[in-house]
């Protein structure tokens, strides 16, 4: 029996349909990708003739890909017994198995004759691979489903799009990480939502728009954001895994397409480029009652249902710990500033862009939802969404009160959001609920990865330090 059949991992009819579509559309190469702990897609590319075997038995991938920080450095001592994780299957850079999810099959419109599928990671004995974040979101969705709810999420994603001047590909520029490319702005900034600025960006944006829609992603709008060379793409709401899978494909597609046409796209929150602004990722969320199909956030007699208020109560009560997943980079905390259209404290309000949780909709409106404005576009979508669902559902279970709507969000009495990644990790470390939901093993693993990044950052001598002290002392 094949690996998939032994462990009942996917439907044979779906796999057969993918093979037929590949043949009908002339697919010659197949990219198999899985989202790592940072939400970055990694994987292998096969010739089409190998597709059937890959869908039945998977492809091998080294387990060290689950153990790397954002510089691609392996953080854990994999050559020691247990690989530094107490798991013999992870030591010695052993293999895991990537199993394609046939429901995610796409043909990449910018890469001639190339198919693409997301994969789930398993160990050779059929166990879900430790620390696989897509599986973690599946776990939280299943828990919500057992309580009669289905998660619905929608994305608003900001990013920067620059003209690529120098890709920095000389040998001296290679490294972990390498030298960032040299770029130029495509527009000046601060003409928020003006048609003039949009038209200046249109030649570059249109290239991306065309490929994103050709992928079948449910694009709703493209907007010029506040800063220079900054845009926002918004997407229709999707159930379950839909928005998380969309996000990893969208980010990767944007960067690939931009680079092929001489542009550089970055989902880094705040690039170190003069005058640019921070980018955010606003996550719209609601839950639907499975039995009725009704939006459980829609109120009767008032805008928000008790479930919506309690869900917000859970998000607010655990906001400091949740920041470690919504804003997982050191750079992302540059964005939490008062009076900046980004939140700086844990509170909610009705259609208020200064709060952390913005309640949208109206009495009897089936689109009633909560917009979390904390996230950065570099976040791993599986961890971001899974943590939101875990905290929100806990709020419903415990009937937590979110307090009154805030009208003056930067002055209200409320817990401040973390001012640094280190502060967010400390809050995550101490949060018992998320440890119970994700497991101590995962939380300790994640803390070690992110604290390794912080340690590397703190070991660097910054330009500020040199400028401040070199001549003075």
N, C-alpha and C positions, 0 to 999 in steps of 0.2 A: 504494500500500500504506500501511496505517496505521503509526504509529511502532512499535507493539508487534510487528506482523508483520515489519517490516523488521529488527528487532533480536532477534526470537524471545524476547520477554520474559515472556509468560504464555500459558496454555492457553485457547483459544477456548471450549472446553466449560465451563470454570470460569467464564468471564466471562458466558456465556449463562445459567448456573445462577443467578448473582447477580442478573441482570436479572429472571429468572422469580420469584425469591424476593422481590425488591423489589416487584414487581407484586402478588404473592399477599398480602403483608403490608401493603400500602397505604403503602409508603414514599414520602414526598413530597419529602424533603430528604436529601442525601447529604453527609456530612462526610468529606473526604479529608485524612488526617493523616500527617505524617512526623515521626520523632523527630530532633530537632536534636542538636548536639554535646553538649548538657547532658542529653539524654534528655527534653526538654520537647516535647510534641506541638504542631506548628504545621501549618497547612494552610488549605484553602478549603472552603466549603460551596456545593453546587450544587443546583439543582432536579432532580428525578428524571429529567426529560426529557433532561438533559445527561449522564446516567450512562454511556450507551453510548459516546458520543464521548470521555469522559474515560478510560474503560477501554481505548480503542483508541489514543488519541493523547496521553493525559495532560493535565495542566493546568500552566500556567506558574507559576513561583514565583521570586522574586528570589534570586540567589545570596548576597546579603548576609546572609540568614538563617543561613548556615553560618559567618558571620564575627563573630558577636556574643558578648559575654560575658554573665554572668548579670544584668546591668542592662539588657540589650537594646541596648547600645552597640556599634556596629561598630568592631572593634579594628583592622582592616586598612585601609590607604589605597586604597579601591576606585577612586578617581578617577585614580590614577596608572597608567602602563602596567604591565600584569600584575597590577594590583590589589594590589600588595604581596606577591604570592604567586608571581610569575613565570609566571602563567597568563593569557593574554589573554582566555580565556573567562570569567574571573571579574572582569574590570575593568568599571567603569562600571555596577555593579549590574545586570549582565546576567541573563538568565533561565536557570533550569534547568527540567527537566520532571519532574513527579511522576507516576509510573505506579502505579496502585492494584494491590495484591496481592489478587486475588479470594479467596484462601484465608483472609483475615483478616476477611471481611465479618461485621458484627454489626448488629443493630437495637438502638439505645439505648433501654432500657426507660423511662428518666426523661425522654427528649426525644420527645414525641409524633411518630410517623411519620418518624423520623430514622434513616437508615442510617449506617454508619461503616466505613471501610477504612483500613488502614495503606498507606502508599505507599513506594516506593523512588525515590530521586532520581537522575536521569540528566542528562547534558549534551545539548544539541540534536543533537550528532553521534552519540549512542547510548552514549557512555562512561558508566560509573558516575560519579556526581558525586564530585569530590574531597572527602575528609573525611566521607563518608556512613558513619555508624557502624554502621548495620544491615548494610551491605555488608561492613564489616570483620569482623563476627561471622560472616557467611556464609562469608567467606574462611577463617577459622580452623576452622570446622566442616568445610569441604571438605578442608582439610589433614589433619584428624584422620581423616576418612572414608577418605582415600587410604591411611592407615596401618592401616585396619581397625577403627576405633573410632567410636562415636557417643556424644556427650556427653548426660548426663542431669542435670538440675538441678531443685532444689526451693527454694521461697522461704519464709522467715519474715520478715515485714516489720512493724516497729514504727512507730507514728506517733502524733501527738497530735490529739485531737478536742476543740474548744472551742466554747462558746456565742459566737456573733458578737454583740457589743454595738454596735459602730460600724464600718461598712465603710470609713470615711475616704474618702468620695467627693466632698468639696468640691474646687473647682479648686485650692486651695492644697496639697492632698494629692497631686496628680498629679506625676509625675516619673519619673526613671530611676535607681533604682526609686522607686515611690511610697511614701507613708506606710503602714506595716503597720497592719492593722485592730486595733481594740481588742477584746479577748476576755475571757471569764471561764471559770474551770474548770468542768467538769461533775462532777468528783469531787475529793475530797481524795485524797492518795496514800498509798503505803507499805503498803496492805493488799493485798499481792501475791496474785493469783489467788483472792481471796475472792469468794464468791457475792454478798455484799452490794454490793461495789463494782461487780461486773458488772451487777447489776440496776439500779444507779443510772445506768449508762451505756447500758443496753439500749434505751431509747427512741430514742437517737440512733444507736446501732450497728445496730439492727434495720433502720432505713431504708437504711443502706449495705449490710448483708448481703443484703437482699432484691434490690437492684439488681445487686450483684456476681454473685449466683447466676443471676439472670435473663439476664445476659450469657453464661452458660455457663462462667464461670471456675471451675476445680476447687478451690473452697474446702474446707479440711479443718477448721479450728478458728478460734475467736476467743477471745482471752485478755486479761484485765486485766493490764497490766504494772505495774512497780514504782511508777512515778511517777503524779502526779495527771493525769487526763484522757489517759492513755497506754494504747493498746491494741496488740495484735499479731494480724495475720491470717496464717495459714499455708495453703499450697497444695500439692496433690499434685505429685509430680515429673513433668516433661515432657521429651521429647527435643528436641535441636536448638535451634531458635529459640524454642521454645514459652514458656519462662520469661521471656525478655527481652521478647517481645511482650506477654505477660501483664502484666509489671510496668509498662510504660508505659501500658497501658490501665487497669490497676487504679488507679494513682496519679491519673490524670486523672479517672477515674470517681468516686473517693472525693471529690476536691475539688469536682467539679461537683455531685454529689448533696448533699454537706454544705451547700454554699452555697445551693442551692435551698430548703433547709429551715431556714436561719438558723443554721448551724454553720460553723465554720472548721476545716478539716483541714490539717495541715502535716506534710510529710515532712522538714522541716529537722531536723537532728540534735539540737541543743540550743537551743530557743527561749530568749530572754532574758526569762523569766517566773519569778518567785520560786518555788522549790521543785520545778520540773519537772526531769525526768531526761533523759538522753541517749537517743536512739532509734538502734537498729542495724538492719542488714539482714544476716541470716545466710544464706549461700548454700551449700546442700547440693549436692554434686556427686559424680558417679561417671562411669565410662565403660563402655560395653557393647561386647563384641566383636560386630561385625556378622555374622560368619559363623555364630556359635552362639547369639547373643542372650543370652549369659551376662554377668553383671556382672564386669568384669575386676578390680574391687577386692576381690572375695570370695576369701578365702584358703583354702588347703588345708593343714590341719595347724596353721595359726595364723590369727588374725583377719584380717589384711591380706595381700593378695597382694604380690609384688614390684612389680607395676605401681602399686599404691596407694602403697607406700612411696616409690617413685621419683617419682611424681606429687607427693606431698607435699614431697619433696626439692626439686623445681623451684619450688614455691610458696614455700618457706621461703628458698631461695637468692636469690630475686628479690622478697622481701616488701616491701622498702623502695621499690622502683620501682613495684610493683603497687599500693601504697597511693595513688598519684596517680590511679588509676582507681577503686579501691574507696572512697576517701574524697576526693572531688574538690573539697570546699569548705573554706574556712578554718575554718568553724564545726565541721566534723566532727572536727577534731583535739582538741576539748575532751573527747572521749569516751575517748581512749586514756589511761586512768588505772589505776594498780595497784589490785588488790583491789576492782574495780568491776564484775565480770562482763563486762568488755571487755578485750581483750588489750592489752599494752603492749610485747611483744617477740615475735620470730619463733620460735615453737616449737610442738610438737604434743603431744597427750595423748589417752589413751583416755577418752572420756566425761568430760572435764574442761572446765568452762565458763570457766576462766581462761586457756586457751591460745588461740592464733590459729587453729590447726587442730584441731578436735575429731573424733576418729575414732569412728564409730558403727557398730553392727552386731554381728556375732559370727561364730564359726566356722561356715562354711557358710550364712550369712545372705545371701540375695539382695539385701537392702536395705542392705548394707554401703556406707558412703559417708563422705565427708569434709565436715565443716561448717566453712566459713571464717567466722569471727566478726568479721572486720575491717570489713566494709562499712558504709556509712551509707545510709539509705533515699533520699537525694537523688542517689545515683550513677546515671550513665547505664548502664542494664543491659547494653547491647551492648558497651560498653567494659569494664565490670567482668567480664562473663562471657568475652569474647574474650581478655582478658589472662590470666585464670585458666587458660583452655585452652592458650594459647600457652606459659605458664610450666610448666604441669603436663606437657604433652607433651614439652617440652624436658627436663624432669626424667627422664622415661621414656627418652628417646633417649640421655641422658648417664648414666643409671643413678645418679642422685644419691641420696645417703643422707640421710634426714631426721634421723638421730641417735636417741637413746633417747626414749621417752615421758616427758614432764615431769609430775612429781607435785606440784611446788611452783612453779607457773608464774610467780609474781611475784618469785621469788628465783633462778631458774635462770640459768645463764650462757647468754645468747643475744643476738643482735643486737637492739637496741631498734628498735621501729617509729618512723617519723618523728614528731617532736613538732610539726610544722607542715606546711602545704601547701607552703611554699617548700622545706623539707627534702625532702619527697617528690618534688617536681619536679626537684630537683637529682639525686636518685637515678635518676629516670626518664631524665633527660638523658644520664646516664652508662651506662645499661644497653644494651649492644650487642645482646643477644638480642631485646629488644622493638623496637629500631630495625630489625633485620633482618626481624622478623615484620610489623610495622605499616608499615614504611617510614620513612625519615628525614623525608620531607615531612610525613607525618601527625604524627609526634612533635614536630617543630619548630613546626608549626601549633598543636598542643595546648598546648605550653609557652608560646607567645606569648599565647594566649587566657587561660590561667590566671594567668600573671604579670601580665597587665593587670589582673585582679581584685585581685591582691595590691597592685599599685601604687595602685589607688584606695583600698583599705583603709588603706594606710600614709599616705595623704595626709589622712585624716580625723583630727580631734582627738577622742579618745575621752572618754567620761564619766570614766573612771579618771584620765586625765591631768589633766583640769580639776579634779577633786576633789583630786588629790594635790598639785598645784603652784600653783593659782590663789591660794590664801590664803597658802601657806607662803612663797613667794618674792616 
